Amino acid sequence: MEIIPTLFPVVAALLSDRHGRMLVQQRPQGKSMAGLWEFPGGKIEPGETPEQALARELAEELGIVVAPSDLKPFTFASDALGNRHLLLLLYRCTRWEGEAAPLHASALRWADMVELAQLPMPPADLPLLPHIERLLMHENGER
């Protein structure tokens, strides 16, 4: 009999600036995967939509205000995580209020695609990179 892992849905934001750089945060010491760079976000709490959860997480982690309606579904990743199975929902966000600060991270960094590809990231974030690269190429009129 096959054991089916518990589905663990999380949300993350692809926050980008007018220079085509994306915001990533470094996981703090004492947490799993400490030191790795990831897209900001977190768990969906009971009773929340993914968009509500991500807006809440961005306020808690970065101190910025994002309207759930400004979060646009972009892509997702799926990865085994012990006895759970991570489903990472990535949303695109280009509008927010406030200046991002590392409230729950060791550091924040605005990275272009070349820099982003060189950063150590959690396994679930890596499959997102080719999708982001295609998006940026499309936005810049490249093929």
Backbone as numpy.savetxt, mean C-alpha at the origin, in Angstrom:
# Nx Ny Nz CAx CAy CAz Cx Cy Cz
-7.61 -34.54 3.57 -8.45 -33.36 3.57 -7.56 -32.11 3.57
-7.82 -31.22 2.66 -7.02 -30.00 2.52 -7.47 -28.95 3.53
-6.50 -28.32 4.19 -6.80 -27.24 5.13 -6.85 -25.94 4.35
-7.95 -25.25 4.46 -8.11 -23.98 3.76 -7.71 -22.85 4.70
-6.73 -22.04 4.31 -6.29 -20.96 5.19 -7.36 -19.88 5.32
-7.29 -19.16 6.41 -8.20 -18.04 6.65 -7.79 -16.88 5.75
-8.76 -16.32 5.06 -8.49 -15.17 4.20 -8.27 -13.93 5.07
-7.20 -13.21 4.78 -6.81 -12.03 5.54 -6.73 -10.83 4.59
-7.84 -10.10 4.43 -7.83 -8.95 3.51 -7.22 -7.71 4.16
-6.32 -7.05 3.43 -5.73 -5.79 3.86 -5.79 -4.81 2.69
-5.69 -3.54 3.03 -5.75 -2.48 2.02 -4.46 -1.66 2.06
-4.09 -1.13 0.91 -2.91 -0.28 0.83 -3.17 0.80 -0.21
-2.41 1.89 -0.09 -2.59 3.03 -0.98 -1.36 3.26 -1.84
-1.61 3.49 -3.10 -0.58 3.97 -4.02 -0.78 5.48 -4.09
-0.06 6.16 -3.20 -0.11 7.63 -3.15 0.98 8.14 -4.08
0.60 8.96 -5.04 1.60 9.46 -5.98 1.55 10.98 -6.05
2.72 11.56 -6.29 2.80 13.01 -6.40 2.87 13.43 -7.87
2.96 14.71 -8.12 2.94 15.21 -9.50 4.22 14.88 -10.26
5.23 14.37 -9.56 6.50 13.99 -10.20 6.54 12.50 -10.53
5.43 11.79 -10.28 5.38 10.36 -10.55 6.05 9.50 -9.51
6.30 10.07 -8.34 6.90 9.29 -7.25 5.79 8.73 -6.36
6.06 7.59 -5.75 5.11 6.93 -4.87 5.61 6.97 -3.43
4.67 7.09 -2.49 5.02 7.12 -1.08 5.06 5.71 -0.52
6.17 5.37 0.11 6.30 4.09 0.81 6.77 4.38 2.23
6.47 3.45 3.11 6.89 3.58 4.51 7.69 2.37 4.91
8.60 2.58 5.86 9.45 1.50 6.34 8.85 0.91 7.61
8.71 -0.42 7.60 8.15 -1.10 8.76 9.07 -0.93 9.96
8.50 -0.58 11.13 9.33 -0.30 12.32 9.89 -1.57 12.96
10.94 -1.37 13.76 11.52 -2.46 14.53 10.45 -3.00 15.48
10.50 -4.30 15.73 9.54 -4.93 16.64 8.32 -5.48 15.92
8.14 -5.15 14.65 7.02 -5.69 13.85 7.58 -6.74 12.91
6.70 -7.63 12.46 7.16 -8.60 11.47 7.61 -7.86 10.22
8.61 -8.37 9.58 9.19 -7.78 8.37 9.74 -6.37 8.61
10.26 -6.15 9.81 10.84 -4.85 10.16 11.91 -4.44 9.16
11.91 -3.15 8.81 12.91 -2.61 7.90 12.51 -2.66 6.44
11.49 -3.44 6.10 11.05 -3.51 4.71 10.17 -2.31 4.38
10.16 -1.94 3.11 9.37 -0.80 2.63 8.07 -1.31 2.04
6.97 -0.62 2.36 5.66 -1.06 1.91 4.78 0.15 1.60
3.70 -0.13 0.91 2.70 0.90 0.66 1.87 1.05 1.94
1.54 2.27 2.34 0.80 2.46 3.59 -0.61 1.88 3.51
-1.06 1.36 4.64 -2.40 0.77 4.72 -2.48 -0.14 5.92
-3.43 -1.08 5.87 -3.57 -1.99 6.99 -4.82 -2.83 6.92
-5.23 -3.31 8.08 -6.34 -4.24 8.21 -7.69 -3.56 8.01
-8.63 -4.35 7.52 -10.02 -3.93 7.43 -10.71 -4.39 8.70
-11.25 -3.46 9.46 -11.94 -3.80 10.71 -13.39 -4.22 10.41
-14.00 -5.03 11.29 -15.39 -5.42 11.08 -16.30 -4.19 10.90
-17.18 -4.27 9.93 -18.11 -3.18 9.68 -17.58 -2.11 8.74
-16.31 -2.20 8.32 -15.73 -1.21 7.41 -15.73 -1.72 5.98
-15.91 -0.81 5.05 -15.63 -1.13 3.65 -14.12 -1.02 3.47
-13.56 -1.59 2.42 -12.12 -1.43 2.20 -11.72 0.05 2.10
-12.54 0.85 1.45 -12.22 2.28 1.30 -12.25 3.01 2.64
-13.21 2.70 3.48 -13.27 3.31 4.81 -12.06 2.90 5.64
-11.69 1.62 5.54 -10.53 1.13 6.29 -9.26 1.83 5.84
-9.10 2.00 4.54 -7.88 2.63 4.05 -7.83 4.11 4.43
-8.94 4.81 4.35 -8.97 6.21 4.78 -8.60 6.31 6.27
-9.12 5.40 7.10 -8.79 5.39 8.53 -7.30 5.09 8.73
-6.79 4.08 8.05 -5.39 3.70 8.20 -4.45 4.83 7.77
-4.78 5.54 6.70 -3.94 6.64 6.24 -3.93 7.78 7.25
-5.06 8.01 7.91 -5.12 9.03 8.96 -4.27 8.59 10.15
-4.38 7.31 10.56 -3.63 6.81 11.71 -2.13 6.71 11.43
-1.76 6.24 10.25 -0.35 5.98 9.94 0.40 7.20 9.44
-0.29 8.06 8.68 0.39 9.18 8.02 -0.10 10.55 8.45
-1.24 10.60 9.14 -1.80 11.88 9.55 -2.41 12.67 8.40
-2.81 11.99 7.33 -3.44 12.68 6.21 -4.92 12.31 6.15
-5.70 13.18 5.54 -7.14 12.96 5.40 -7.42 12.62 3.94
-8.05 11.47 3.74 -8.41 11.01 2.41 -9.89 10.68 2.43
-10.63 11.20 1.47 -12.04 10.83 1.34 -12.11 9.43 0.72
-12.91 8.53 1.29 -13.03 7.19 0.70 -13.36 7.24 -0.80
-14.11 8.24 -1.22 -14.48 8.35 -2.64 -13.28 8.70 -3.53
-12.17 9.17 -2.95 -10.96 9.48 -3.71 -10.04 8.27 -3.85
-10.41 7.14 -3.28 -9.63 5.92 -3.38 -10.19 5.08 -4.52
-9.36 4.85 -5.54 -9.79 4.12 -6.73 -9.13 2.75 -6.76
-9.94 1.66 -6.84 -9.34 0.33 -6.91 -8.35 0.26 -8.07
-7.17 -0.31 -7.80 -6.15 -0.38 -8.83 -5.77 -1.82 -9.18
-5.24 -2.56 -8.21 -4.87 -3.96 -8.45 -4.82 -4.67 -7.10
-4.48 -5.93 -7.12 -4.38 -6.68 -5.86 -3.25 -7.68 -5.96
-2.87 -8.21 -4.80 -1.88 -9.30 -4.72 -2.39 -10.32 -3.72
-1.92 -11.54 -3.87 -2.35 -12.65 -3.04 -1.10 -13.41 -2.60
-1.01 -13.72 -1.30 0.21 -14.36 -0.81 -0.10 -15.18 0.44
0.51 -16.36 0.52 0.38 -17.19 1.72 1.11 -16.52 2.86
0.49 -16.53 4.03 1.05 -15.88 5.20 0.78 -16.78 6.41
1.60 -17.81 6.57 1.38 -18.75 7.67 0.08 -19.51 7.46
-0.78 -19.51 8.49 -2.06 -20.21 8.37 -3.15 -19.29 7.82
-2.75 -18.11 7.35 -3.68 -17.18 6.72 -3.25 -16.96 5.28
-4.16 -16.42 4.49 -3.83 -16.07 3.11 -4.13 -14.59 2.93
-3.08 -13.83 2.66 -3.17 -12.39 2.52 -3.77 -12.01 1.17
-4.75 -11.16 1.19 -5.31 -10.56 -0.01 -5.09 -9.06 0.13
-4.13 -8.52 -0.63 -3.74 -7.12 -0.54 -4.44 -6.34 -1.65
-5.33 -5.44 -1.27 -6.08 -4.61 -2.22 -5.38 -3.26 -2.31
-4.86 -2.94 -3.49 -4.15 -1.68 -3.68 -5.06 -0.67 -4.36
-5.16 0.50 -3.73 -5.98 1.60 -4.24 -5.09 2.74 -4.69
-5.48 3.40 -5.74 -4.77 4.59 -6.23 -5.34 5.82 -5.54
-4.49 6.73 -5.13 -4.93 7.95 -4.47 -4.03 9.10 -4.91
-4.64 10.14 -5.48 -3.87 11.30 -5.91 -4.31 12.58 -5.20
-5.34 12.46 -4.33 -5.82 13.63 -3.57 -5.91 13.31 -2.09
-5.35 14.20 -1.28 -5.45 14.08 0.17 -5.17 15.44 0.77
-5.50 15.55 2.05 -5.24 16.80 2.79 -4.20 16.51 3.86
-3.28 17.45 4.02 -2.24 17.32 5.03 -0.94 16.84 4.42
0.08 16.84 5.26 1.40 16.37 4.84 1.71 15.06 5.55
2.07 14.05 4.78 2.32 12.73 5.33 3.51 12.75 6.29
3.33 12.08 7.43 4.38 11.95 8.44 4.43 10.49 8.88
5.60 9.98 9.27 5.73 8.58 9.68 5.26 8.34 11.12
3.95 8.34 11.33 3.41 8.20 12.69 3.57 6.79 13.24
3.55 5.78 12.38 3.70 4.39 12.83 4.76 3.65 12.03
5.65 4.37 11.38 6.70 3.76 10.56 8.04 4.34 10.98
9.11 3.66 10.61 10.45 4.17 10.89 10.77 5.36 10.02
10.26 5.34 8.77 10.56 6.41 7.82 9.56 6.39 6.68
9.46 7.51 6.00 8.69 7.62 4.76 9.66 7.98 3.65
9.27 7.62 2.44 10.12 7.95 1.30 9.27 8.08 0.05
9.51 9.13 -0.72 8.91 9.28 -2.05 9.90 8.67 -3.03
9.47 7.66 -3.78 10.38 6.93 -4.66 9.80 6.85 -6.07
10.68 7.05 -7.06 10.24 6.83 -8.44 10.31 5.32 -8.70
9.93 4.91 -9.89 9.83 3.48 -10.19 11.19 2.78 -10.06
12.27 3.42 -10.50 13.60 2.82 -10.41 13.97 2.61 -8.94
13.77 3.63 -8.11 14.09 3.52 -6.69 13.21 2.48 -6.01
11.93 2.49 -6.37 10.98 1.56 -5.75 11.38 0.12 -6.02
11.82 -0.17 -7.24 12.21 -1.54 -7.60 13.45 -2.00 -6.85
14.23 -1.08 -6.30 15.46 -1.45 -5.59 15.27 -1.58 -4.08
14.12 -1.14 -3.57 13.89 -1.20 -2.13 13.50 -2.61 -1.70
13.95 -3.07 -0.53 13.48 -4.35 -0.01 12.02 -4.20 0.43
11.15 -5.07 -0.10 9.72 -4.98 0.18 9.18 -6.34 0.61
8.04 -6.35 1.32 7.41 -7.63 1.67 7.02 -8.39 0.39
7.03 -9.72 0.45 6.71 -10.51 -0.74 5.37 -10.15 -1.38
4.38 -9.79 -0.60 3.06 -9.48 -1.17 3.07 -8.19 -1.99
4.01 -7.28 -1.71 4.06 -6.01 -2.45 4.75 -6.15 -3.80
5.65 -7.11 -3.94 6.46 -7.23 -5.16 5.63 -7.44 -6.44
4.58 -8.28 -6.43 3.80 -8.46 -7.66 3.06 -7.19 -8.10
2.96 -6.20 -7.22 2.27 -4.95 -7.57 3.13 -4.07 -8.48
4.44 -4.21 -8.39 5.35 -3.31 -9.08 5.18 -3.28 -10.60
5.05 -4.41 -11.30 4.84 -4.33 -12.75 3.55 -3.59 -13.13
2.52 -3.73 -12.34 1.25 -3.01 -12.60 1.45 -1.51 -12.45
2.19 -1.13 -11.42 2.47 0.29 -11.18 3.32 0.85 -12.32
4.30 0.09 -12.74 5.17 0.55 -13.83 4.35 0.77 -15.11
3.44 -0.16 -15.43 2.59 0.01 -16.62 1.70 1.23 -16.49
1.16 1.47 -15.31 0.32 2.65 -15.08 1.11 3.92 -15.35
2.31 4.01 -14.80 3.13 5.20 -14.97 3.53 5.39 -16.43
3.84 4.31 -17.12 4.18 4.42 -18.54 2.99 4.92 -19.34
1.81 4.40 -19.01 0.59 4.84 -19.71 0.34 6.32 -19.45
0.49 6.75 -18.21 0.26 8.16 -17.87 1.27 9.08 -18.54
2.48 8.57 -18.79 3.51 9.38 -19.44 3.50 9.23 -20.96
2.52 8.49 -21.50 2.40 8.34 -22.94 3.42 7.40 -23.55
4.04 6.56 -22.72 5.03 5.59 -23.23 4.33 4.28 -23.55
4.99 3.47 -24.34 4.44 2.15 -24.66 5.34 1.06 -24.17
